[in-house]
Amino acid sequence: MTKPNIPFSPEVRERAVQMVFDHQGENGSQCGAIRSIASKIGCSGETLRNGVRQGERNRAQRAGPTTEQGERIKALERGNRELRQANEIPRKASAGFGLAQFDRRSRA
C-alpha cells in the first residue's frame, strides 16, 4: 500500500530546503541532511531532494530553469497550444468546404 500524497505548503517546503542547506555540514553530506530532515517533517527523501534541486536552481548553484522561468515556459506552451487549436478550426472548415464542392461536381 502506498503512502497518501499529502502536499506540503510552499512555506513548509521552503523552510525544509533551507534546513537542508543549513545542516549540510553537520550531517556530512547533502544526502544525509535530506534523509534526516525528510524523516522529521514526514515527507519522502525524494520529495525533499526535488525541492533542494529546485532551490539550487533558484540560487544559481545548479544549471536549469528557475521556478519563475518554469512557470513562464508553461504559460507560453499553454498559449502556443491554444493558438494551434484556434488555427486548426479554420483549416478543418476550409478543407470541408473544398471536399463539399468536389462532391457536388462529381455528382452532376
N, C-alpha and C positions, 0 to 999 in steps of 0.2 A: 504494500500500500504506500502511495506517495504522500509526501507532506503537502498540506494545502498551501496554495500560493497566496501569501499574505503580503500585499505591497507595503513597503515602508514609505513614510512621508519623505519628501526631499530634505527636510531638516535633519531627520534621523540619519539618512543616507550620507549627507554631507558631513555630519558630526562623526560618523563611523569612519569615513575616509580620512578625515583629519586625524582621528585617533591612530589610524594605521601609520600615517606619515610621522606622527609624534613618537610612537612606540617602536618604530622600525629598528632602532639601535638596541633597545632593551631586549628584544626577542632574538637578536642575532641575524634575522633576515626579514624581508617583507612577507614571505610566505608564513613564517612563524607568527608575525603580528596579525596577519589576516586570519589565521586559524584561531588565535586567542580571542580576538575581538568578535569574530563571527559567532563563536560559541557563547560569548557574553550577551550579545544583543539578540540572539535567536534566529540568525539567518544562515544560509549555507555559505561556505567559503567561496564558492564560485560566484555567488551574487555579490559578495563584498569585493572579490577580485575584479569583477567587471566594473564596479564603481570606482575602485582605485585606478584602474587603467584609464577610465574616462577622466578622472581627476588629474592624472598625469598629463593627459592631452590638453586639458584646460589650462594647466600650468606651463605648457610648452616643454614638458620634460619627456614627452613621447610624441612620435610622429602620428598624424591623423587629424581628422576634423574635430574641432571643439564642439561642445554641446550646442552653442549658438549656430555654428556652421552646419551642424547636422540638422537642426530644425529648419534652417533656411533651405538646405538641399531638399528636404522632404516637401516643403511648401512649393518649391519650384517644380519638383517632379509631379506633384499633385496638379499644379496649373497646366503643365505640359499634357498630362493625361486628359484633363478636361478639354483642352483645346483640340487634341486629336479626336476625341469623341464628337465635339461640335463640328469639326471638319468632315467627319465621316458621314454625317446625316445628309448634307447636300450631295456628296459624292454618290451615295447609295440611291438617293432620289433621282439624280440625273441618269444614273445607269438604268434605273427602272423605266424612265421615260423613253430612253433610247431603245430599249427592248420592246416597249409597247408600240412604237412606230414601226419597228421591224416586223412585228407580228401582224400589224394591220396590212402592210404591203403584201406580205406573203399570202394572206387570205384572199385578197382581191383578185 
